[in-house]
């Protein structure tokens, strides 16, 4: 079993013992998403694959949070924010801007990319390295800016 999955399972148990129902609910949602991915792929997920599931969930929460805030639904926004914080506990530390810039530069050098048409190659190299540690949309924007500038 992956280390992240084990940590999530342990967190569910702790939350249940503490009687923290919102936390238990959010963590069970995470375990259900992981379990669904395992059923779909018919294999146990590695840490990298669990991070992909968590990253996708974080992205969904951010989008929903933004929509709820725009609609003035503070109650739903608070729930999404809470779930987002709980999921983020299991993601690695986010990359700083300087670290991300360094990784983008290294990936561009590694692939020999010189223009925007090579962006797919650069993103292919970067994605496994930054998964769960940076917003892929922001990474894509940085790569595009570097290659077109």
N, C-alpha and C positions, 0 to 999 in steps of 0.2 A: 504494500500500500504506500502511496506517495506520502511524503512528510507533510505536505500542506493538507491533504485529505485527513490525515491523522490529527493534525492540529485543529481542524474544523470539527471533527467528531468529538475531540476532548472539550472543545469550547461549548458544544451543544450540551454535553453532560454537565459541565460547570454551570451553565445558564439554567438548566433544569433544576439542579440542586439549589440554586440561588432564587428560584421562582421568578426569573426575569422573562416574562412571557413575550414581550416584543423582541428580545434578543433571540430567544428560542425559535420564534417564528421566522426571523430573518435567516438564522443559521440553517434551519430546516429547508428553507427555500434554496439556499446555496447547495446543500447536500443533494437535494432533489435535482437541481440542474446538472450537477456532476454525475449523478446516477443516470440521468437521462442520456447524457453524452456517452457514458459507458455502455448503456444498452444499445444505443444507436451504432456505436463503433464495434460492439461485441468484444471489447477489450478493456482492461483496467487502464485508467489514465495515468500518464506520467505527471511529474510536477509541472513540466512545461505545458502540457495539455490542460491541467487544472488551472494554471495561470491564464490560459486563453479563455476558459469558461468564466473565470472571475473578471477578467478584463471586459468581456462582453457584457457581463451583468453590471459592471460599474458604468460602462458607456450607456446602457439602457436607463440606469437610474439618473444619470446626469441629464439625459435628454428629457426624461419625464419630469425631473425637478424643474428644469427650465420652463417647460410648458405649464406646470402647475403654478409657478411663480408669476408667469405672464397672465395666467387666468385668475390670479388672486386667490387661489385655493391653498391657503397657508397650512391647513390641516394635512392635506395630501403631500404638500411640499416637505413638511416636517417628517412625515413617515419615510419618504424617499431619502431625505438627508440622513436619517437615522440608519436606514438600510445601507446606504452608501458608506457610512463610517464603519459599520460592522464588516462589510465585505472588504474594505480597504485595509483592515487589520491584517489580512492574510496575504496581501500583495507585498512585494519587496519595496524597499524605500524608493520613492520617485527620484529620477535623475535630476540633477541641477541643470540649469541652462548651459553652463560651461561644459559639463560632462556630455550633455546631449550634442552640443556643437562639435565637441571633439570626436564623438562617435560618428556623426554625420560626415565630418571631414575624412575620417579614417575609411569609412565605407565608400566614399567617392574615390579616394585614392586606390583602394583595394580593387574596385571594379573598373577603374580607369574612365569613369563617366566624365563626359565633357559638355553634354547638353541635356535638355529636358527629355529627349527621347530615351535616354539611358536611366530615367528615373525608376523604372520597374526593377532593374537590376540592383540599384542602390537600396531600394525599399526591401527587396528580397533578402539582402544581406543584413539590413538593420532590424527587421521585424523580430527575428528570434532573440536578438540581443537586447531589445528595449521592451519586449512584451511585458505588460503589467507594470512597467516602470515609467512609461510616458504615454501620453495621448497620441495615438497613431496619426490622427488628423493634424496635430501640431508638428509631428515629425515630418509628415508628408509636405507640409507647407515650408518647413525649413529646408528640406532637400530641394524642393522646387525653386526656392529663392536662391540657394547656392548655385544650382545648375543654370539658372537663367541669368544670373548676375555676373 
